[in-house]
């Protein structure tokens, strides 16, 4: 955008308007200035789909959102190692944002997975900074090609949920530079995301939202970041210190509380007008860039085509952890599908990235399509609420005895992994482990299909001939699994994080 235009706007804005522009209007919208033809723009959650809430906003996925395409989560996307495909996904996300007049999609999640128990690991790409950076850059490039901004998050050193609002991450400079920052650096320098979102935590004693080294020295001056730095929702600590140290926008709205603090700081000399104008200028540039898309021709996303894309992506996220020759299974075999997750699939994470899919496949349905309904039997085997049920286990064992092959669906429910808390262990739910143990001799013809956002311990791995990691495959993940099991699709995914055999 023209520097002349922004300089002109800065001369026309009052102090009150400048202070107001540095905080949200409400939960998802920024302030506009009607008299200067500056629209209020909307930002909303991603990263694996559009979570535009039609009613009251929240940042933990409680309230319903508009229908959208739910793509696989980042842990699965990274296993594809396919940046071109991720860029294509980004373009689809951008089109859905344009359809709903959303100006910035809050993603991608680029944090490095340093803690395997991190409750939000499903939302991040990898332990590896190079892969995480390249996947993030592809995602951003795709979204922003549609005239929609992104928000690279959460900057920085944010890798677990426990006490995330207050924890102080102590890290030496070499580790910071070699592990935690390179993925962000690659994404910024390759794509220039419209925004970067700072994390809740402290880094070496200072909150990330007012961390001069991270925000101003490294991100802006060293890496040349040109966009705005926005807080994670509720991550602001000291609003004036944030402005002074490179934080441009506080989200969500804090009413007029922090607006008044900024005004008072300028009036008493604690904050100079030049310091405030640095933040305001960047917010203005974001609004002006967004205005171009808002005022251009309306875009209507093809959700059916996006579902097909989600299926193609899910196919490439499947990782074959083990196969001693049982897979692929020929059509015509008698198949026993066991596991409640086969008929109530876990396809996405829980929390602020929770998408309302316009269409959702179930593994049992897709397996019936692939192998023929007359060849497939099913029982739950366990309860998703972890209630013990010996009768259901007995039923599962009898069903397995009558089948040529067993597809056993296991994985983690939202009780075990979600934004807001960390996992307590790496185990599968005990009811699932009890079922697997009870199958005994039938394990020799069993394929374990995993639906989980992060690694789990596999104590039974020596007893089963095949294990397929399907991750959280999005709304079309079920057909991808069915095609992999039948051999129609090659499970080409490769792990982007550590699984350890115990």
ABEGO torsion letter per residue (X at the ends): XBAAAAAAAAAABBAAAAAAAABBABAABBBBBAAAGBBBBBBBBOAAEBBBBABBBBAAGABBBBBBBBBBBAAAAAAAGBAAAAAAAAAAAAAAAAAAGBABBBOBBABBBABAABAAAAABABABAAAAAAAAAAAAAAAAAAGBBBBBOBOBGBABABGAAABBBBBBAAAAAAAAAAAAAAAAAAAGBABBBBBABBBGGBBAAABAAAAAAAAAAAAGBABBBBBBBGABABAAAAAAAGBABBOBBAEAAAAAAAAAAAAAGABBAAAAAAAAAAAAAAAAAAAAAAABBBBBBBAAAAAAAAAAAAAAABBBABBAGAOBBBBGBBBBBBEAAAABBBABBBEAABBBBABBBBAAAAAAAAAEAAABBBBAGBBAAGBBBAAAAAAAAAAAAABABBBBBBEBBAAABBBGBBBABABBBAAAAAAAAAAEAAAAABBBBBBBABBBBBAAAAABABBBBAEBAEAAAAAAAAAAAAGABBBABBBABBBBBX
